[in-house]
């Protein structure tokens, strides 16, 4: 089977970054609207995406950024 016939092709880094930027925008919007559960779900989705592509691209900065957002959400939830 050739690479072109693989059903789960690897996304390009710019596509992963665009998706992560979308998640970040949605998370920040949900935080400003106090929709913490939805923001938390978006963080989890972003972290899954990062873990999926960490072996292909260096996403250390991004995982740190989303972990910080997760901490911020958790602080809001316990208040």
Backbone bond lengths (Angstrom), bond angles and torsions (degrees), N, CA, C in turn:
res aa  C-N    CA-C-N  psi(-1)  N-CA   C-N-CA  omega(-1)  CA-C   N-CA-C  phi
1 X - - - 1.456 - - 1.529 108.30 -
2 X 1.307 118.03 130.67 1.457 121.77 179.66 1.514 110.28 -87.39
3 X 1.308 115.09 166.95 1.471 120.86 -179.48 1.522 111.21 -58.85
4 X 1.308 117.79 -37.10 1.470 120.79 -178.47 1.520 112.81 -65.91
5 X 1.310 117.60 -21.65 1.455 120.55 -178.67 1.522 113.59 -94.62
6 X 1.321 116.45 -2.55 1.456 119.19 177.80 1.526 109.16 -70.42
7 X 1.313 117.65 132.15 1.462 119.81 -179.28 1.523 113.65 -71.55
8 X 1.307 118.07 -28.55 1.460 120.38 -177.27 1.525 110.02 -111.98
9 X 1.300 115.70 78.25 1.460 121.28 -179.75 1.515 109.89 -72.26
10 X 1.309 116.16 151.39 1.455 121.98 -179.75 1.524 109.53 -78.02
11 X 1.336 115.34 132.20 1.463 119.86 177.06 1.521 109.26 -71.70
12 X 1.305 115.28 150.50 1.460 120.80 174.30 1.524 108.16 -72.72
13 X 1.322 116.56 155.20 1.461 119.85 -176.79 1.525 111.25 -59.51
14 X 1.312 117.87 -39.29 1.471 119.24 -179.15 1.526 110.89 -63.63
15 X 1.321 118.08 -33.45 1.458 121.23 177.38 1.527 111.26 -69.28
16 X 1.326 116.05 -40.17 1.466 120.38 176.76 1.527 109.36 -63.47
17 X 1.331 116.78 -44.32 1.467 120.73 -179.71 1.529 111.36 -63.94
18 X 1.322 117.58 -39.30 1.465 120.47 177.19 1.525 110.93 -62.58
19 X 1.324 116.28 -41.66 1.455 120.75 179.05 1.528 110.52 -65.52
20 X 1.324 116.94 -41.40 1.460 120.63 177.70 1.520 111.63 -65.42
21 X 1.324 117.23 -38.25 1.465 120.57 176.33 1.526 111.08 -64.36
22 X 1.324 116.88 -37.48 1.455 120.71 175.93 1.531 110.43 -62.46
23 X 1.342 116.10 -46.82 1.466 119.90 177.59 1.528 110.35 -58.29
24 X 1.326 116.38 -44.75 1.464 120.06 -178.58 1.528 111.14 -61.32
25 X 1.315 116.78 -42.64 1.466 120.76 177.86 1.517 111.07 -60.94
26 X 1.332 116.09 -45.07 1.467 120.51 179.74 1.533 110.92 -64.92
27 X 1.319 117.12 -40.30 1.465 121.38 179.59 1.524 110.05 -62.60
28 X 1.323 116.79 -48.28 1.466 120.30 -179.46 1.521 111.56 -63.45
29 X 1.315 116.48 -37.72 1.466 120.75 177.06 1.525 110.43 -64.86
30 X 1.331 116.77 -44.61 1.461 120.57 178.38 1.524 111.49 -64.52
31 X 1.323 117.43 -37.35 1.465 120.44 176.74 1.520 111.23 -63.22
32 X 1.319 116.74 -44.12 1.469 119.33 -179.34 1.529 111.61 -67.04
33 X 1.331 116.86 -26.94 1.471 121.28 177.70 1.531 112.40 -93.24
34 X 1.334 116.10 4.25 1.469 123.06 179.27 1.528 113.10 61.30
35 X 1.328 116.03 34.14 1.464 122.63 174.68 1.537 107.21 -100.15
36 X 1.323 114.64 73.87 1.459 120.97 -170.89 1.525 113.21 -69.54
37 X 1.312 116.97 -36.25 1.467 119.27 -179.96 1.533 110.30 -64.06
38 X 1.305 116.63 -44.78 1.460 120.99 178.56 1.534 110.55 -63.90
39 X 1.314 116.88 -41.36 1.464 120.86 178.15 1.524 110.44 -61.56
40 X 1.323 115.90 -41.78 1.466 120.55 178.94 1.531 111.59 -63.21
41 X 1.319 116.31 -40.81 1.473 120.40 177.79 1.523 111.08 -62.92
42 X 1.325 116.69 -38.92 1.472 120.72 178.63 1.530 110.44 -66.42
43 X 1.335 116.69 -39.58 1.466 119.90 177.47 1.523 109.50 -61.09
44 X 1.324 116.31 -44.94 1.470 119.90 179.60 1.524 111.12 -60.49
45 X 1.319 117.09 -40.95 1.470 120.49 178.24 1.529 111.11 -64.13
46 X 1.321 116.02 -41.89 1.464 120.10 179.39 1.527 110.90 -64.45
47 X 1.322 117.18 -41.20 1.458 121.24 179.84 1.528 110.40 -64.28
48 X 1.317 117.07 -39.53 1.465 120.72 176.46 1.523 110.54 -61.05
49 X 1.327 116.37 -45.06 1.464 120.89 178.24 1.528 110.69 -60.68
50 X 1.314 116.81 -44.08 1.466 120.96 179.58 1.523 110.65 -61.68
51 X 1.324 116.73 -46.64 1.467 120.23 179.78 1.522 111.20 -61.91
52 X 1.316 116.25 -35.51 1.466 121.31 -179.81 1.529 111.53 -64.42
53 X 1.329 116.89 -34.18 1.464 120.62 -175.33 1.525 114.06 -109.96
54 X 1.326 118.18 3.47 1.457 121.23 -178.48 1.530 111.55 -59.68
55 X 1.315 118.11 -35.57 1.465 120.51 179.76 1.523 112.51 -70.04
56 X 1.321 116.99 -22.80 1.464 121.03 -177.86 1.527 112.29 -93.82
57 X 1.330 116.52 -34.15 1.467 121.56 -176.20 1.522 108.58 -134.52
58 X 1.307 116.63 152.39 1.454 121.12 176.72 1.530 108.26 -81.18
59 X 1.309 116.93 104.66 1.466 121.79 -177.55 1.530 111.26 -116.43
60 X 1.321 116.43 31.84 1.461 121.41 -178.36 1.526 111.27 -62.09
61 X 1.311 116.89 -44.25 1.470 121.31 179.79 1.526 110.29 -61.65
62 X 1.309 116.32 -41.71 1.457 120.88 -177.10 1.532 111.70 -68.12
63 X 1.335 117.38 -41.42 1.466 119.43 179.61 1.529 109.39 -63.77
64 X 1.312 116.92 -38.55 1.464 121.01 177.93 1.528 110.89 -63.66
65 X 1.311 115.89 -42.83 1.463 121.21 -179.92 1.534 111.56 -61.83
66 X 1.328 116.84 -43.51 1.457 119.67 -178.98 1.528 111.72 -74.39
67 X 1.321 117.79 -29.72 1.470 120.24 174.62 1.528 109.87 -66.64
68 X 1.335 116.83 -38.35 1.465 120.28 176.43 1.529 111.00 -63.90
69 X 1.319 116.66 -41.11 1.461 119.89 176.84 1.529 110.78 -63.57
70 X 1.316 116.34 -38.63 1.463 121.06 178.62 1.525 110.50 -63.30
71 X 1.317 117.09 -41.75 1.467 120.80 177.48 1.521 110.89 -62.59
72 X 1.314 116.00 -41.41 1.470 120.90 178.97 1.538 110.37 -62.04
73 X 1.307 116.39 -42.86 1.467 121.16 178.53 1.528 110.14 -63.80
74 X 1.319 116.49 -45.90 1.469 120.68 -179.01 1.529 111.16 -61.84
75 X 1.337 117.79 -37.21 1.465 120.73 176.07 1.521 110.81 -62.84
76 X 1.308 117.12 -41.14 1.465 121.18 178.36 1.523 111.48 -66.04
77 X 1.319 116.54 -37.55 1.463 120.43 -178.43 1.526 113.40 -69.05
78 X 1.333 117.03 -31.11 1.466 118.89 -178.58 1.525 112.76 -86.95
79 X 1.310 118.50 -7.15 1.469 121.23 179.07 1.506 111.43 -81.31
